[in-house]
């Protein structure tokens, strides 16, 4: 699936948003919350997917916020049709923290939704609901755009055909060839379910190292993600459990709202889960996993950072790099958001910066 580029807009321009939800209250809350951001303009609203498809050519939005459960045409069907007709339109799903909502959200992300926000249950004051919406939704909208003459960093996207930016120098760590890696550690955020669904099937059935994954997601979502990934690979995929022995050929997904670490317990390496304070506003956090991986395996690790907003993983990679681990990051052109991998590339910590389809071949080359 082609990844749309971050759209370059003038600093004086506004990001145009179409709000799609069958709840009048939610439409009003989202509209009012976004109206308080000077860089965003709500250009329309729709009560279901059928109306939304009519409004898109009329309002020309940059972003659609899309509810999942709606009458006449639900969010998943609307998403399918939008992706067929408007491949570059950014889509953010609205989900409930329920089994049904989480399942549908995972489906939506696999179908090409760019990101999601969860609806708060039993909301209190309207002002609190609006503040929560602004906190969750505004950064997710802004992450897909770059302003060309404001304080925002330069545009990020596929390499230009003229005057290409000079790539960061390739730096190879001091890595002893006879010390083969003992684990693979992967950090990912925005766009992660789609990215993982691409790379996980590429691991051969005989792959015999543990694969430790931190995907920024809330509880329930991570278990469902593990279940979906299990259908794509002969390797075993599980949501990590506290005290579970770490074994080769198993993919461990950090559970939502828990940091996942590895630690030695006698002759074994086991998982350790805790609810220590979030790092980089995340729990689970990539940095937490990466630090523990370094403590247990030293430099005998292949670390991978895929698409995602923010810089989670940067500090952990610094330590791993210093210990001699291999560092692979996803490139801009195939990332939904080049935040986490971009931070590592700009810090010149990556051994290789490659497209999504080349991630697993690079891992196998090092292993």
C-alpha positions in Angstrom: 0.0 0.0 0.0 1.4 3.4 -1.0 2.1 5.8 1.9 1.0 9.3 1.2 3.6 12.0 1.7 3.5 14.6 4.4 1.8 17.5 2.8 3.7 20.8 2.6 1.5 23.8 3.4 2.2 27.5 3.9 2.5 28.6 7.5 -0.6 30.8 7.0 -2.7 28.0 5.6 -5.1 25.9 7.6 -5.4 22.1 7.7 -8.9 21.3 6.4 -10.8 18.6 8.4 -14.1 16.8 7.7 -15.7 15.3 10.8 -17.7 12.1 10.3 -19.7 10.8 13.2 -23.4 9.8 13.7 -23.4 11.5 17.1 -24.4 15.2 17.0 -22.7 15.6 20.4 -19.4 14.2 19.1 -19.5 16.2 15.9 -20.1 19.4 17.9 -17.3 18.5 20.4 -14.8 17.7 17.7 -15.7 20.8 15.7 -15.4 23.1 18.8 -12.2 21.5 20.0 -10.5 21.8 16.6 -11.8 25.4 16.1 -9.6 26.5 19.0 -6.4 25.6 17.0 -5.5 28.4 14.7 -3.9 26.0 12.2 -7.0 23.8 11.7 -10.3 24.5 10.0 -13.3 22.2 10.1 -14.8 22.4 6.6 -17.7 20.1 7.1 -19.4 17.3 9.0 -21.4 14.2 8.1 -23.5 11.8 10.0 -22.5 8.6 8.1 -20.1 7.4 5.5 -22.5 7.8 2.6 -22.9 11.5 3.3 -19.2 11.8 3.9 -18.4 10.5 0.4 -20.6 13.2 -1.0 -19.0 15.9 1.1 -15.4 15.1 0.3 -15.4 16.6 -3.3 -17.5 19.5 -2.0 -15.2 20.4 0.9 -11.8 19.2 -0.3 -10.5 18.2 3.1 -6.9 17.2 4.0 -8.0 15.0 6.9 -11.2 13.0 7.7 -12.0 12.0 11.3 -14.1 8.9 10.9 -16.3 7.1 13.4 -16.4 3.3 13.2 -20.0 2.5 14.2 -22.4 4.5 12.0 -25.8 3.7 10.3 -26.2 3.2 6.6 -22.4 3.0 5.9 -20.1 2.3 8.8 -16.5 3.5 9.2 -14.8 0.5 7.7 -16.8 0.5 4.5 -16.3 4.3 4.3 -12.6 3.8 4.8 -12.4 1.2 2.0 -14.2 3.6 -0.4 -12.1 6.6 0.5 -8.9 4.7 0.0 -10.1 3.6 -3.5 -10.9 7.2 -4.5 -8.7 9.5 -2.4 -5.4 7.7 -1.7 -3.7 10.7 -0.2 -6.4 11.8 2.1 -5.4 11.3 5.8 -7.9 9.3 7.9 -8.0 9.2 11.7 -10.5 6.7 13.2 -12.5 7.4 16.3 -12.7 4.2 18.4 -14.2 3.1 21.7 -12.2 1.2 24.3 -14.3 -1.9 23.9 -13.6 -5.3 22.4 -15.8 -4.4 19.4 -14.3 -1.0 19.0 -10.7 -2.2 19.4 -11.3 -5.0 16.9 -12.7 -2.6 14.3 -9.9 -0.2 14.9 -7.3 -2.9 14.2 -9.2 -3.8 11.0 -9.2 -0.1 10.0 -5.5 0.3 10.6 -4.8 -2.8 8.5 -7.0 -1.4 5.8 -5.0 1.8 5.6 -6.3 4.2 8.2 -3.4 6.5 9.2 -4.1 6.8 12.9 -6.8 6.6 15.6 -8.0 8.3 18.8 -10.1 6.6 21.5 -13.4 8.1 22.7 -13.5 8.8 26.4 -16.2 6.8 28.2 -18.4 8.5 30.7 -17.1 12.0 29.9 -17.7 14.6 32.5 -17.7 18.3 31.8 -17.8 19.5 28.2 -14.6 21.6 28.8 -12.8 18.5 30.0 -14.0 16.5 27.0 -12.8 19.3 24.6 -9.4 19.5 26.3 -9.0 15.7 26.0 -9.9 15.9 22.3 -7.5 18.7 21.6 -4.7 16.8 23.5 -5.3 13.6 21.5 -6.5 14.8 18.1 -4.6 18.0 17.3 -1.1 16.3 17.3 -2.4 13.5 15.2 -3.7 15.9 12.6 -0.5 18.0 12.6 1.9 15.1 12.3 0.9 14.6 8.6 1.8 18.1 7.6 4.8 20.4 7.4 4.7 24.2 7.1 7.2 25.5 4.6 7.9 28.9 6.0 7.2 28.5 9.7 9.1 26.9 12.6 8.2 23.4 11.5 11.2 21.3 10.3 11.8 21.0 6.5 9.3 18.8 4.5 9.8 15.1 4.8 8.8 12.7 2.0 10.1 10.6 -0.8 13.5 11.6 -2.2 13.3 14.6 -4.6 14.2 14.1 -8.2 16.2 17.3 -8.2 18.7 18.6 -5.6 18.2 15.7 -3.2 19.1 16.1 0.4 22.3 14.6 1.4 21.6 11.4 3.4 23.2 11.1 6.8 26.5 9.3 6.7 26.4 5.5 7.2 28.0 4.7 10.5 29.0 1.1 11.2 29.5 0.3 14.9 32.4 -1.7 16.4 30.7 -5.1 16.1 32.5 -8.4 16.5 31.5 -10.7 13.6 31.7 -13.8 15.9 29.3 -12.3 18.4 26.0 -13.1 16.6 22.9 -11.3 17.7 20.7 -12.9 20.4 17.5 -10.9 19.9 15.7 -8.5 17.6 14.0 -5.4 19.3 11.5 -3.3 17.3 9.9 0.0 18.2 7.0 1.4 16.2 4.1 3.8 16.6 1.9 5.6 14.1 1.4 3.4 11.1 2.7 0.4 13.1 0.0 -2.2 12.5 0.3 -1.8 8.7 4.1 -1.8 8.9 4.2 -4.9 11.2 1.7 -6.7 8.9 4.2 -6.2 6.1 7.4 -7.3 7.8 6.2 -10.1 10.1 5.3 -12.5 7.2 8.8 -12.0 5.8 10.5 -13.8 8.8 11.3 -17.4 7.8 9.7 -20.2 9.8 13.1 -21.3 11.0 14.0 -17.8 12.5 15.3 -18.7 15.9 15.8 -15.4 17.7 13.2 -13.7 20.0 11.6 -10.6 18.5 10.5 -8.0 21.1 8.0 -5.4 19.9 6.8 -2.2 21.4 3.9 -0.7 19.5 2.3 2.4 21.1 -1.3 1.2 21.8 -3.7 1.0 24.7 -4.8 -2.2 26.5 -6.9 -4.7 24.6 -5.6 -3.3 21.3 -2.2 -4.9 21.7 -3.7 -8.3 22.3 -5.8 -8.0 19.2 -2.8 -6.9 17.2 -0.9 -9.9 18.3 -3.8 -12.1 17.3 -3.9 -10.5 13.8 -0.2 -10.9 13.4 -0.3 -14.5 14.4 -2.5 -15.2 11.3 0.3 -13.8 9.1 3.3 -15.9 10.2 4.3 -19.4 11.2 6.2 -17.9 14.1 4.4 -17.7 17.4 3.0 -14.2 18.3 1.9 -13.4 21.8 1.2 -10.4 24.0 3.9 -10.4 26.6 3.3 -11.7 30.1 5.2 -10.9 33.3 7.7 -13.6 34.1 7.3 -15.4 30.7 10.5 -17.0 29.5 11.9 -15.4 26.3 12.3 -18.0 23.6 13.6 -18.0 20.0 11.1 -17.9 17.2 8.5 -16.0 19.3 7.3 -12.5 18.7 6.5 -10.7 22.0 4.2 -7.6 21.7 4.3 -5.3 24.7 0.8 -5.1 26.4 -0.8 -1.7 26.4 -0.3 0.5 29.5 2.7 -1.7 30.6 6.4 -1.2 30.0 8.0 -4.4 28.8 11.5 -5.2 29.8 13.8 -8.3 29.6 15.8 -9.5 32.6 17.9 -12.4 33.6 16.5 -15.0 36.0 19.1 -17.6 36.6 19.9 -19.2 33.3 16.8 -17.8 31.6 15.9 -14.4 30.1 12.3 -13.5 31.1 9.9 -10.7 30.5 9.2 -8.1 33.1 6.1 -5.9 33.0 5.5 -2.8 35.1 3.6 0.4 35.2 6.4 2.8 35.9 5.8 6.4 34.8 5.4 6.8 31.0 8.5 7.8 29.1 8.2 10.1 26.0 4.5 10.2 27.0 4.3 6.5 26.2 3.6 3.3 28.2 4.9 0.9 26.8 7.9 2.9 25.7 10.5 1.8 23.2 13.4 3.4 25.2 12.4 1.2 28.2 12.6 -2.0 26.2 15.8 -1.0 24.4 17.6 -0.2 27.7 16.7 -3.5 29.2 17.7 -5.3 26.0 21.1 -3.7 26.2 21.4 -4.7 29.9 20.7 -8.3 29.1 22.3 -8.8 25.6 24.8 -6.0 25.4 25.5 -5.3 21.7 24.3 -8.7 20.5 21.0 -7.2 19.3 19.5 -6.0 16.0 17.4 -2.9 16.9 14.8 -1.7 14.5 12.8 1.6 14.6 9.8 1.9 12.3 7.3 4.6 11.5 6.0 6.7 14.3 5.5 10.2 15.8 7.9 11.6 18.3 11.4 10.4 19.4 10.7 7.3 21.5 13.6 4.9 20.9 16.3 7.5 20.3 17.9 7.3 23.8 17.6 3.5 23.8 19.3 3.3 20.4 22.1 5.6 21.7 23.0 3.0 24.3 22.6 0.0 22.0 24.7 1.7 19.4 27.5 2.4 21.9 27.4 -1.3 22.9 27.9 -2.3 19.3 24.3 -3.3 18.3 23.1 -3.0 14.7 20.5 -0.2 14.1 18.0 -0.3 11.2 15.5 2.4 10.6 12.6 2.8 8.2 13.0 5.5 5.5 10.8 8.5 5.0 9.2 7.4 1.8 7.5 4.3 3.3 6.8 5.8 6.8 3.4 7.2 7.7 5.2 9.5 10.0 9.0 9.9 9.9 9.4 11.0 13.5 10.9 8.1 15.5 13.1 6.7 12.7 13.9 10.2 11.4 15.2 11.3 14.8 17.7 8.3 14.8 18.7 9.0 11.2 19.3 12.7 11.9 21.4 11.8 15.0 23.6 9.6 12.6 22.9 6.5 14.8 21.4 4.3 12.0 23.6 1.7 10.2 21.0 1.6 7.4 17.9 3.6 6.4 15.8 1.4 4.2 12.3 1.0 2.9 9.7 -1.2 4.7 10.2 -4.1 2.3 13.9 -4.2 3.0 13.7 -4.2 6.8 13.6 -8.0 7.3 16.3 -8.7 4.6 18.5 -6.3 6.5 17.7 -8.1 9.8 18.5 -11.5 8.2 21.7 -10.1 6.8 23.0 -9.1 10.2 21.7 -12.3 11.9 
